[in-house]
Amino acid sequence: MRHHLLLPRPYTAPRNKIEETLEEIWRAALNIDCVGVEDDFTDLGGDSFDAEVIVTMIEEKLGVHTPLSTLARAPTVAALAEAVQRIQKKPR
């Protein structure tokens, strides 16, 4: 497992349920011990395969279809949580 030791930002814990769920998803998909909500997906070693796993897990755990492009535009747990919340609020 990779560790959180070399990342440029200090650790920021999840602040709500969506961030907690996304943090769990990222830890599992990226096979790392610790993910702060301000850590960048690419800085954590994420690639296109990991992105596919993450959006699939978001749909499974949160019931929200999240296009891959959303992860590209929102590369932190905090930003992705905001994007997921916006998607949840859209009328279907």
MOPAC internal coordinates of N, CA, C and O (Angstrom, degrees):
PM7 1SCF
backbone

  N    0.0000 0     0.00 0     0.00 0    0    0    0
  C    1.4500 1     0.00 0     0.00 0    1    0    0
  C    1.5200 1   110.69 1     0.00 0    2    1    0
  O    1.2310 1   121.44 1   -36.64 1    3    2    1
  N    1.3124 1   114.85 1   143.36 1    3    2    1
  C    1.4612 1   119.34 1   175.42 1    5    3    2
  C    1.5235 1   108.67 1   -80.61 1    6    5    3
  O    1.2310 1   121.08 1   -22.15 1    7    6    5
  N    1.2874 1   115.53 1   157.85 1    7    6    5
  C    1.4555 1   120.25 1  -179.53 1    9    7    6
  C    1.5092 1   110.57 1  -118.49 1   10    9    7
  O    1.2310 1   120.97 1   -16.59 1   11   10    9
  N    1.3121 1   115.74 1   163.41 1   11   10    9
  C    1.4535 1   124.83 1  -173.41 1   13   11   10
  C    1.5409 1   112.29 1   -85.98 1   14   13   11
  O    1.2310 1   119.49 1  -169.43 1   15   14   13
  N    1.2938 1   118.58 1    10.57 1   15   14   13
  C    1.4619 1   121.39 1  -168.44 1   17   15   14
  C    1.5297 1   115.26 1   -71.21 1   18   17   15
  O    1.2310 1   119.01 1   149.73 1   19   18   17
  N    1.3093 1   119.49 1   -30.27 1   19   18   17
  C    1.4575 1   121.24 1  -171.46 1   21   19   18
  C    1.5229 1   114.11 1  -101.63 1   22   21   19
  O    1.2310 1   119.37 1  -170.14 1   23   22   21
  N    1.2993 1   118.80 1     9.86 1   23   22   21
  C    1.4531 1   120.88 1  -177.76 1   25   23   22
  C    1.5238 1   110.81 1   -80.69 1   26   25   23
  O    1.2310 1   120.46 1   -32.38 1   27   26   25
  N    1.3455 1   116.72 1   147.62 1   27   26   25
  C    1.4591 1   120.90 1  -173.21 1   29   27   26
  C    1.5231 1   115.54 1   -73.56 1   30   29   27
  O    1.2310 1   119.00 1   160.61 1   31   30   29
  N    1.3094 1   119.51 1   -19.39 1   31   30   29
  C    1.4575 1   121.59 1  -176.09 1   33   31   30
  C    1.5256 1   110.55 1  -104.56 1   34   33   31
  O    1.2310 1   120.74 1   -30.46 1   35   34   33
  N    1.3373 1   116.18 1   149.54 1   35   34   33
  C    1.4639 1   118.03 1   172.91 1   37   35   34
  C    1.5291 1   109.31 1   -69.63 1   38   37   35
  O    1.2310 1   120.66 1   -24.63 1   39   38   37
  N    1.3016 1   116.35 1   155.37 1   39   38   37
  C    1.4600 1   121.97 1  -179.07 1   41   39   38
  C    1.5249 1   110.59 1   -66.63 1   42   41   39
  O    1.2310 1   120.66 1   -48.37 1   43   42   41
  N    1.3269 1   116.34 1   131.63 1   43   42   41
  C    1.4565 1   123.04 1   172.35 1   45   43   42
  C    1.5242 1   107.24 1  -123.14 1   46   45   43
  O    1.2310 1   120.76 1   -58.93 1   47   46   45
  N    1.3177 1   116.16 1   121.07 1   47   46   45
  C    1.4668 1   121.82 1  -177.55 1   49   47   46
  C    1.5273 1   111.34 1   -72.80 1   50   49   47
  O    1.2310 1   120.54 1   -23.00 1   51   50   49
  N    1.3325 1   116.58 1   157.00 1   51   50   49
  C    1.4670 1   120.48 1   174.77 1   53   51   50
  C    1.5274 1   110.54 1   -59.07 1   54   53   51
  O    1.2310 1   121.25 1   -36.06 1   55   54   53
  N    1.3406 1   115.22 1   143.94 1   55   54   53
  C    1.4636 1   120.77 1  -175.98 1   57   55   54
  C    1.5209 1   113.66 1  -110.24 1   58   57   55
  O    1.2310 1   120.27 1   173.47 1   59   58   57
  N    1.3347 1   117.09 1    -6.53 1   59   58   57
  C    1.4599 1   119.91 1   179.13 1   61   59   58
  C    1.5335 1   108.82 1  -154.42 1   62   61   59
  O    1.2310 1   120.94 1    -3.45 1   63   62   61
  N    1.3207 1   115.82 1   176.55 1   63   62   61
  C    1.4679 1   120.90 1  -174.26 1   65   63   62
  C    1.5282 1   112.06 1   -63.78 1   66   65   63
  O    1.2310 1   119.87 1   139.83 1   67   66   65
  N    1.3285 1   117.86 1   -40.17 1   67   66   65
  C    1.4656 1   119.64 1  -179.98 1   69   67   66
  C    1.5234 1   110.25 1   -64.99 1   70   69   67
  O    1.2310 1   119.79 1   135.31 1   71   70   69
  N    1.3336 1   118.01 1   -44.69 1   71   70   69
  C    1.4673 1   120.39 1   177.03 1   73   71   70
  C    1.5279 1   110.73 1   -61.45 1   74   73   71
  O    1.2310 1   119.77 1   140.74 1   75   74   73
  N    1.3275 1   118.05 1   -39.26 1   75   74   73
  C    1.4658 1   120.63 1   178.12 1   77   75   74
  C    1.5251 1   110.67 1   -61.52 1   78   77   75
  O    1.2310 1   120.47 1   134.95 1   79   78   77
  N    1.3224 1   116.70 1   -45.05 1   79   78   77
  C    1.4660 1   120.56 1  -179.80 1   81   79   78
  C    1.5175 1   110.71 1   -65.64 1   82   81   79
  O    1.2310 1   120.20 1   136.09 1   83   82   81
  N    1.3253 1   117.22 1   -43.91 1   83   82   81
  C    1.4686 1   120.12 1   178.85 1   85   83   82
  C    1.5235 1   111.29 1   -64.35 1   86   85   83
  O    1.2310 1   120.37 1   141.05 1   87   86   85
  N    1.3232 1   116.90 1   -38.95 1   87   86   85
  C    1.4721 1   120.39 1   179.00 1   89   87   86
  C    1.5270 1   109.56 1   -62.26 1   90   89   87
  O    1.2310 1   119.86 1   138.85 1   91   90   89
  N    1.3292 1   117.88 1   -41.15 1   91   90   89
  C    1.4638 1   121.61 1   177.22 1   93   91   90
  C    1.5312 1   110.79 1   -63.61 1   94   93   91
  O    1.2310 1   120.91 1   137.32 1   95   94   93
  N    1.3308 1   115.86 1   -42.68 1   95   94   93
  C    1.4673 1   121.10 1   179.09 1   97   95   94
  C    1.5267 1   110.20 1   -61.65 1   98   97   95
  O    1.2310 1   120.40 1   132.88 1   99   98   97
  N    1.3251 1   116.85 1   -47.12 1   99   98   97
  C    1.4695 1   120.25 1  -178.75 1  101   99   98
  C    1.5235 1   111.10 1   -63.67 1  102  101   99
  O    1.2310 1   120.15 1   137.75 1  103  102  101
  N    1.3447 1   117.32 1   -42.25 1  103  102  101
  C    1.4730 1   119.64 1   178.94 1  105  103  102
  C    1.5160 1   110.40 1   -59.39 1  106  105  103
  O    1.2310 1   120.42 1   136.12 1  107  106  105
  N    1.3284 1   116.80 1   -43.88 1  107  106  105
  C    1.4662 1   120.76 1  -179.42 1  109  107  106
  C    1.5253 1   111.44 1   -67.70 1  110  109  107
  O    1.2310 1   120.26 1   132.95 1  111  110  109
  N    1.3227 1   117.11 1   -47.05 1  111  110  109
  C    1.4639 1   120.89 1  -176.22 1  113  111  110
  C    1.5263 1   112.23 1   -67.93 1  114  113  111
  O    1.2310 1   120.74 1   142.63 1  115  114  113
  N    1.3280 1   116.18 1   -37.37 1  115  114  113
  C    1.4645 1   120.63 1  -176.81 1  117  115  114
  C    1.5321 1   112.36 1   -93.26 1  118  117  115
  O    1.2310 1   120.54 1   173.77 1  119  118  117
  N    1.3308 1   116.58 1    -6.23 1  119  118  117
  C    1.4559 1   121.91 1   179.14 1  121  119  118
  C    1.5360 1   111.72 1    55.97 1  122  121  119
  O    1.2310 1   121.88 1  -127.96 1  123  122  121
  N    1.3444 1   114.01 1    52.04 1  123  122  121
  C    1.4653 1   120.20 1   178.09 1  125  123  122
  C    1.5238 1   109.55 1  -128.67 1  126  125  123
  O    1.2310 1   121.19 1   -21.50 1  127  126  125
  N    1.3007 1   115.32 1   158.50 1  127  126  125
  C    1.4620 1   122.10 1  -176.03 1  129  127  126
  C    1.5152 1   113.87 1   -78.75 1  130  129  127
  O    1.2310 1   120.17 1   146.59 1  131  130  129
  N    1.3084 1   117.28 1   -33.41 1  131  130  129
  C    1.4553 1   120.52 1  -168.50 1  133  131  130
  C    1.5269 1   110.33 1  -142.85 1  134  133  131
  O    1.2310 1   120.83 1   -51.10 1  135  134  133
  N    1.3305 1   116.02 1   128.90 1  135  134  133
  C    1.4587 1   121.44 1   175.52 1  137  135  134
  C    1.5169 1   107.48 1  -131.44 1  138  137  135
  O    1.2310 1   120.90 1   -57.60 1  139  138  137
  N    1.3248 1   115.88 1   122.40 1  139  138  137
  C    1.4587 1   120.58 1   173.62 1  141  139  138
  C    1.5200 1   109.14 1   -88.91 1  142  141  139
  O    1.2310 1   120.44 1   -24.39 1  143  142  141
  N    1.3106 1   116.76 1   155.61 1  143  142  141
  C    1.4641 1   119.47 1  -175.57 1  145  143  142
  C    1.5287 1   113.08 1   -69.23 1  146  145  143
  O    1.2310 1   119.93 1   165.63 1  147  146  145
  N    1.3155 1   117.75 1   -14.37 1  147  146  145
  C    1.4661 1   120.95 1   178.23 1  149  147  146
  C    1.5309 1   112.82 1  -103.58 1  150  149  147
  O    1.2310 1   120.05 1  -177.36 1  151  150  149
  N    1.3231 1   117.52 1     2.64 1  151  150  149
  C    1.4672 1   121.29 1   178.54 1  153  151  150
  C    1.5251 1   109.98 1   -72.95 1  154  153  151
  O    1.2310 1   120.55 1   -41.99 1  155  154  153
  N    1.3191 1   116.55 1   138.01 1  155  154  153
  C    1.4570 1   122.58 1  -178.05 1  157  155  154
  C    1.5278 1   110.81 1   -83.44 1  158  157  155
  O    1.2310 1   120.84 1   -44.10 1  159  158  157
  N    1.3254 1   115.99 1   135.90 1  159  158  157
  C    1.4640 1   123.26 1  -179.25 1  161  159  158
  C    1.5336 1   111.43 1   -52.05 1  162  161  159
  O    1.2310 1   120.13 1   132.16 1  163  162  161
  N    1.3151 1   117.35 1   -47.84 1  163  162  161
  C    1.4675 1   121.56 1  -178.36 1  165  163  162
  C    1.5286 1   111.08 1   -68.18 1  166  165  163
  O    1.2310 1   120.39 1   139.56 1  167  166  165
  N    1.3326 1   116.86 1   -40.44 1  167  166  165
  C    1.4693 1   120.31 1   178.01 1  169  167  166
  C    1.5322 1   111.30 1   -61.32 1  170  169  167
  O    1.2310 1   120.78 1   151.44 1  171  170  169
  N    1.3292 1   116.11 1   -28.56 1  171  170  169
  C    1.4668 1   120.59 1   179.15 1  173  171  170
  C    1.5179 1   112.25 1   -81.88 1  174  173  171
  O    1.2310 1   120.56 1   178.91 1  175  174  173
  N    1.3292 1   116.53 1    -1.09 1  175  174  173
  C    1.4617 1   120.40 1   178.51 1  177  175  174
  C    1.5201 1   113.66 1    94.67 1  178  177  175
  O    1.2310 1   120.33 1  -169.30 1  179  178  177
  N    1.3324 1   116.97 1    10.70 1  179  178  177
  C    1.4538 1   120.89 1  -178.73 1  181  179  178
  C    1.5205 1   112.29 1   -67.34 1  182  181  179
  O    1.2310 1   121.31 1   -36.48 1  183  182  181
  N    1.3409 1   115.10 1   143.52 1  183  182  181
  C    1.4670 1   120.62 1   177.52 1  185  183  182
  C    1.5231 1   108.38 1  -131.97 1  186  185  183
  O    1.2310 1   120.12 1     7.26 1  187  186  185
  N    1.3335 1   117.37 1  -172.74 1  187  186  185
  C    1.4567 1   120.88 1  -175.60 1  189  187  186
  C    1.5301 1   111.80 1   -64.65 1  190  189  187
  O    1.2310 1   119.90 1   144.19 1  191  190  189
  N    1.3189 1   117.79 1   -35.81 1  191  190  189
  C    1.4681 1   120.07 1   177.01 1  193  191  190
  C    1.5264 1   110.17 1   -63.80 1  194  193  191
  O    1.2310 1   120.50 1   134.31 1  195  194  193
  N    1.3325 1   116.64 1   -45.69 1  195  194  193
  C    1.4683 1   120.92 1   178.85 1  197  195  194
  C    1.5309 1   110.42 1   -60.95 1  198  197  195
  O    1.2310 1   120.59 1   141.06 1  199  198  197
  N    1.3286 1   116.47 1   -38.94 1  199  198  197
  C    1.4688 1   120.76 1   179.13 1  201  199  198
  C    1.5269 1   110.68 1   -61.55 1  202  201  199
  O    1.2310 1   120.40 1   137.53 1  203  202  201
  N    1.3200 1   116.83 1   -42.47 1  203  202  201
  C    1.4728 1   121.09 1   177.65 1  205  203  202
  C    1.5230 1   110.68 1   -61.26 1  206  205  203
  O    1.2310 1   120.75 1   136.46 1  207  206  205
  N    1.3186 1   116.16 1   -43.54 1  207  206  205
  C    1.4647 1   120.57 1   179.11 1  209  207  206
  C    1.5298 1   109.71 1   -62.52 1  210  209  207
  O    1.2310 1   120.22 1   136.28 1  211  210  209
  N    1.3109 1   117.19 1   -43.72 1  211  210  209
  C    1.4694 1   121.49 1  -178.22 1  213  211  210
  C    1.5207 1   111.21 1   -62.97 1  214  213  211
  O    1.2310 1   119.61 1   131.27 1  215  214  213
  N    1.3353 1   118.35 1   -48.73 1  215  214  213
  C    1.4719 1   118.71 1  -178.30 1  217  215  214
  C    1.5346 1   111.15 1   -66.09 1  218  217  215
  O    1.2310 1   120.12 1   147.33 1  219  218  217
  N    1.3181 1   117.37 1   -32.67 1  219  218  217
  C    1.4706 1   120.29 1   176.23 1  221  219  218
  C    1.5290 1   109.96 1   -66.05 1  222  221  219
  O    1.2310 1   120.37 1   135.92 1  223  222  221
  N    1.3203 1   116.89 1   -44.08 1  223  222  221
  C    1.4648 1   121.04 1  -179.88 1  225  223  222
  C    1.5288 1   111.41 1   -67.58 1  226  225  223
  O    1.2310 1   119.85 1   146.27 1  227  226  225
  N    1.3324 1   117.90 1   -33.73 1  227  226  225
  C    1.4682 1   120.75 1   176.46 1  229  227  226
  C    1.5258 1   109.42 1   -62.06 1  230  229  227
  O    1.2310 1   120.95 1   135.76 1  231  230  229
  N    1.3237 1   115.79 1   -44.24 1  231  230  229
  C    1.4611 1   118.90 1   179.34 1  233  231  230
  C    1.5285 1   111.10 1   -64.04 1  234  233  231
  O    1.2310 1   120.50 1   139.13 1  235  234  233
  N    1.3282 1   116.66 1   -40.87 1  235  234  233
  C    1.4664 1   120.61 1  -179.84 1  237  235  234
  C    1.5246 1   112.38 1   -67.54 1  238  237  235
  O    1.2310 1   120.02 1   135.20 1  239  238  237
  N    1.3318 1   117.56 1   -44.80 1  239  238  237
  C    1.4626 1   120.83 1  -172.87 1  241  239  238
  C    1.5202 1   113.61 1   -88.21 1  242  241  239
  O    1.2310 1   120.44 1   147.71 1  243  242  241
  N    1.3517 1   116.76 1   -32.29 1  243  242  241
  C    1.4657 1   119.69 1  -176.40 1  245  243  242
  C    1.5202 1   113.07 1  -111.21 1  246  245  243
  O    1.2310 1   120.59 1   170.81 1  247  246  245
  N    1.3377 1   116.48 1    -9.19 1  247  246  245
  C    1.4510 1   119.69 1  -179.82 1  249  247  246
  C    1.5091 1   114.25 1    68.96 1  250  249  247
  O    1.2310 1   120.59 1  -153.32 1  251  250  249
  N    1.3329 1   116.49 1    26.68 1  251  250  249
  C    1.4602 1   121.67 1  -177.20 1  253  251  250
  C    1.5211 1   109.22 1  -120.57 1  254  253  251
  O    1.2310 1   120.83 1   -58.04 1  255  254  253
  N    1.3358 1   116.01 1   121.96 1  255  254  253
  C    1.4666 1   119.60 1   174.52 1  257  255  254
  C    1.5290 1   107.60 1   -76.09 1  258  257  255
  O    1.2310 1   121.02 1   -61.94 1  259  258  257
  N    1.3178 1   115.66 1   118.06 1  259  258  257
  C    1.4618 1   122.00 1  -177.94 1  261  259  258
  C    1.5167 1   108.52 1  -119.56 1  262  261  259
  O    1.2310 1   119.98 1   -68.52 1  263  262  261
  N    1.3391 1   117.65 1   111.48 1  263  262  261
  C    1.4664 1   119.24 1   178.33 1  265  263  262
  C    1.5335 1   111.20 1   -61.68 1  266  265  263
  O    1.2310 1   120.58 1   -28.64 1  267  266  265
  N    1.3155 1   116.50 1   151.36 1  267  266  265
  C    1.4770 1   121.02 1   177.33 1  269  267  266
  C    1.5210 1   111.36 1   -55.20 1  270  269  267
  O    1.2310 1   120.52 1   144.17 1  271  270  269
  N    1.3225 1   116.62 1   -35.83 1  271  270  269
  C    1.4684 1   119.97 1  -178.56 1  273  271  270
  C    1.5249 1   111.72 1   -61.47 1  274  273  271
  O    1.2310 1   120.10 1   154.16 1  275  274  273
  N    1.3219 1   117.41 1   -25.84 1  275  274  273
  C    1.4656 1   120.50 1   178.00 1  277  275  274
  C    1.5224 1   110.18 1   -64.92 1  278  277  275
  O    1.2310 1   120.39 1   137.86 1  279  278  277
  N    1.3131 1   116.86 1   -42.14 1  279  278  277
  C    1.4622 1   120.58 1   178.36 1  281  279  278
  C    1.5261 1   110.92 1   -64.64 1  282  281  279
  O    1.2310 1   120.39 1   144.28 1  283  282  281
  N    1.3180 1   116.87 1   -35.72 1  283  282  281
  C    1.4721 1   120.13 1   177.77 1  285  283  282
  C    1.5253 1   110.78 1   -65.46 1  286  285  283
  O    1.2310 1   120.54 1   142.86 1  287  286  285
  N    1.3286 1   116.57 1   -37.14 1  287  286  285
  C    1.4755 1   120.22 1  -179.34 1  289  287  286
  C    1.5230 1   112.60 1   -84.26 1  290  289  287
  O    1.2310 1   120.38 1   161.23 1  291  290  289
  N    1.3108 1   116.88 1   -18.77 1  291  290  289
  C    1.4617 1   121.99 1  -177.72 1  293  291  290
  C    1.5240 1   108.51 1  -130.31 1  294  293  291
  O    1.2310 1   119.96 1  -104.48 1  295  294  293
  N    1.3458 1   117.67 1    75.52 1  295  294  293
  C    1.4648 1   121.37 1  -169.18 1  297  295  294
  C    1.5338 1   116.04 1   -84.59 1  298  297  295
  O    1.2310 1   120.19 1  -167.97 1  299  298  297
  N    1.3252 1   117.24 1    12.03 1  299  298  297
  C    1.4656 1   120.05 1   174.55 1  301  299  298
  C    1.5209 1   108.31 1  -122.46 1  302  301  299
  O    1.2310 1   120.51 1   -19.40 1  303  302  301
  N    1.3115 1   116.63 1   160.60 1  303  302  301
  C    1.4629 1   120.23 1   177.18 1  305  303  302
  C    1.5287 1   109.69 1   -59.54 1  306  305  303
  O    1.2310 1   119.98 1   137.76 1  307  306  305
  N    1.3347 1   117.65 1   -42.24 1  307  306  305
  C    1.4634 1   120.81 1  -178.49 1  309  307  306
  C    1.5314 1   111.06 1   -62.03 1  310  309  307
  O    1.2310 1   120.47 1   132.36 1  311  310  309
  N    1.3186 1   116.71 1   -47.64 1  311  310  309
  C    1.4654 1   120.58 1  -179.45 1  313  311  310
  C    1.5272 1   110.88 1   -67.03 1  314  313  311
  O    1.2310 1   120.28 1   140.61 1  315  314  313
  N    1.3197 1   117.08 1   -39.39 1  315  314  313
  C    1.4567 1   120.87 1   179.58 1  317  315  314
  C    1.5330 1   110.51 1   -67.37 1  318  317  315
  O    1.2310 1   119.86 1   143.46 1  319  318  317
  N    1.3171 1   117.87 1   -36.54 1  319  318  317
  C    1.4680 1   121.07 1   176.87 1  321  319  318
  C    1.5269 1   110.16 1   -61.34 1  322  321  319
  O    1.2310 1   120.17 1   137.91 1  323  322  321
  N    1.3235 1   117.28 1   -42.09 1  323  322  321
  C    1.4678 1   120.79 1   177.34 1  325  323  322
  C    1.5241 1   110.52 1   -63.08 1  326  325  323
  O    1.2310 1   120.20 1   137.79 1  327  326  325
  N    1.3249 1   117.23 1   -42.21 1  327  326  325
  C    1.4609 1   121.56 1   179.12 1  329  327  326
  C    1.5274 1   110.67 1   -64.18 1  330  329  327
  O    1.2310 1   120.20 1   137.60 1  331  330  329
  N    1.3224 1   117.22 1   -42.40 1  331  330  329
  C    1.4609 1   121.14 1   178.67 1  333  331  330
  C    1.5251 1   109.87 1   -62.56 1  334  333  331
  O    1.2310 1   120.20 1   138.44 1  335  334  333
  N    1.3149 1   117.22 1   -41.56 1  335  334  333
  C    1.4631 1   120.62 1   178.70 1  337  335  334
  C    1.5293 1   110.84 1   -62.93 1  338  337  335
  O    1.2310 1   119.95 1   139.27 1  339  338  337
  N    1.3284 1   117.71 1   -40.73 1  339  338  337
  C    1.4747 1   120.69 1   177.33 1  341  339  338
  C    1.5255 1   110.54 1   -62.72 1  342  341  339
  O    1.2310 1   120.45 1   137.12 1  343  342  341
  N    1.3350 1   116.75 1   -42.88 1  343  342  341
  C    1.4601 1   120.75 1   179.28 1  345  343  342
  C    1.5316 1   110.07 1   -63.14 1  346  345  343
  O    1.2310 1   120.08 1   138.84 1  347  346  345
  N    1.3252 1   117.45 1   -41.16 1  347  346  345
  C    1.4664 1   121.90 1   179.88 1  349  347  346
  C    1.5243 1   111.30 1   -61.80 1  350  349  347
  O    1.2310 1   120.27 1   145.47 1  351  350  349
  N    1.3285 1   117.09 1   -34.53 1  351  350  349
  C    1.4677 1   121.61 1  -176.58 1  353  351  350
  C    1.5163 1   113.61 1   -80.90 1  354  353  351
  O    1.2310 1   119.78 1   164.04 1  355  354  353
  N    1.3320 1   118.02 1   -15.96 1  355  354  353
  C    1.4674 1   120.75 1   180.00 1  357  355  354
  C    1.5168 1   110.30 1   -66.10 1  358  357  355
  O    1.2310 1   120.74 1   -43.49 1  359  358  357
  N    1.3267 1   116.19 1   136.51 1  359  358  357
  C    1.4646 1   117.60 1   175.29 1  361  359  358
  C    1.5147 1   111.25 1   -67.05 1  362  361  359
  O    1.2310 1   120.60 1   -33.68 1  363  362  361
  N    1.3136 1   116.45 1   146.32 1  363  362  361
  C    1.4586 1   120.57 1  -177.83 1  365  363  362
  C    1.4846 1   111.08 1   -99.65 1  366  365  363
  O    1.2310 1   120.10 1   180.00 1  367  366  365

